[in-house]
Amino acid sequence: MTRESKPGLDALLELDGEKIVFSDKCWVKIEARLVTKTPERPHGIEYNLTYHDSSNRRVLGFDNAHAVQPRRRRFRGRRVVYDHRHSSPRDKGTPYEFDSPEQLMVDFWAAVDAVRKKS
């Protein structure tokens, strides 16, 4: 698959398979790869960025591995989104507005920082 080089996308793809372990034994795993553009993944990227506590429990995640239903108070529509985040181990997923690979990494690391500050 040939494509135009884009620094933010290249940086994300280079991190595919990386596991970053912090001194407190918490860790981050990054998975990202190019896929064919589809309605579910219109940006052509499949990703899974997760933060785990020292007990190996996923505490936070940004991914597009499965569909999530947007939360609405009334009149649930049929709209299903794939880009989403998990803000806790029990969170089934909240829609995430994917803007760019750069913004995905900025948002993920900001969320990791926020979780680590609470600990």
C-alpha positions in Angstrom: 0.0 0.0 0.0 1.6 3.2 -1.1 0.7 6.4 0.6 1.9 10.0 1.1 4.1 10.4 4.1 2.5 12.3 7.0 4.5 13.0 10.1 1.7 12.4 12.7 0.5 9.2 11.0 4.1 8.0 10.6 4.7 8.6 14.3 1.6 6.7 15.4 2.4 3.8 13.1 6.0 3.6 14.3 4.7 3.1 17.8 2.7 0.0 16.8 3.5 -2.8 19.2 5.2 -0.6 21.8 4.8 -1.2 25.5 6.0 1.6 27.7 6.4 0.7 31.4 6.5 3.4 34.1 8.5 3.1 37.3 5.3 2.3 39.3 4.7 -0.8 37.1 1.8 0.8 35.2 2.1 0.6 31.5 0.9 1.7 28.1 0.5 -0.4 25.0 0.0 1.1 21.5 -1.3 -0.7 18.5 -1.9 1.1 15.2 -2.0 -0.1 11.6 -3.3 1.1 8.2 -6.5 -0.6 7.0 -8.7 -0.1 4.0 -11.0 2.9 4.5 -14.5 1.9 5.4 -17.5 3.7 6.8 -16.5 2.4 10.3 -12.8 3.6 9.9 -13.0 6.4 7.3 -9.5 7.5 8.3 -8.0 4.1 7.3 -6.4 3.5 10.7 -7.2 0.7 13.2 -5.9 1.6 16.6 -5.9 0.5 20.3 -4.1 2.7 22.8 -4.4 1.5 26.4 -3.1 2.4 29.9 -2.9 -0.4 32.5 -2.4 -0.3 36.2 0.2 -2.3 38.0 -2.2 -5.2 38.3 -2.4 -5.3 34.5 -6.0 -4.1 34.5 -6.9 -1.7 31.6 -7.8 1.6 33.2 -8.1 3.7 30.1 -8.3 3.1 26.4 -8.8 4.7 23.0 -9.7 2.4 20.2 -11.9 1.6 17.2 -12.1 -2.2 17.6 -15.8 -2.4 18.0 -18.9 -0.3 17.7 -20.4 1.8 20.5 -23.8 3.4 20.7 -23.7 7.1 21.4 -25.4 7.9 24.8 -28.6 9.8 24.3 -31.3 10.7 26.7 -34.2 10.4 24.2 -34.9 8.8 20.9 -32.0 6.5 20.4 -31.0 6.6 16.8 -29.3 3.9 14.8 -26.0 5.8 14.6 -23.1 3.6 15.6 -19.5 4.8 15.9 -16.3 2.9 16.1 -13.9 5.6 17.4 -14.3 5.7 21.1 -12.6 5.8 24.5 -12.9 3.8 27.7 -12.5 5.9 30.8 -12.6 3.2 33.3 -12.4 -0.6 33.5 -16.2 -0.9 33.3 -16.8 1.7 30.7 -18.3 0.1 27.6 -17.1 3.0 25.4 -17.9 6.6 24.8 -17.7 8.1 21.3 -14.4 9.8 20.5 -14.2 12.4 17.7 -11.2 11.3 15.7 -9.6 14.3 14.2 -6.1 13.2 13.3 -3.4 10.8 14.4 -1.6 13.7 16.1 -4.7 14.7 18.1 -5.4 11.1 19.0 -1.9 10.9 20.6 -2.3 14.3 22.3 -5.7 13.3 23.7 -4.5 9.8 24.8 -1.4 11.1 26.6 -3.5 13.9 28.3 -5.9 11.3 29.6 -3.0 9.1 30.8 -1.5 12.1 32.6 -4.9 12.8 34.2 -5.3 9.2 35.4 -1.8 9.1 36.8 -2.3 12.4 38.7 -5.4 10.9 40.4 -3.4 7.8 41.6 
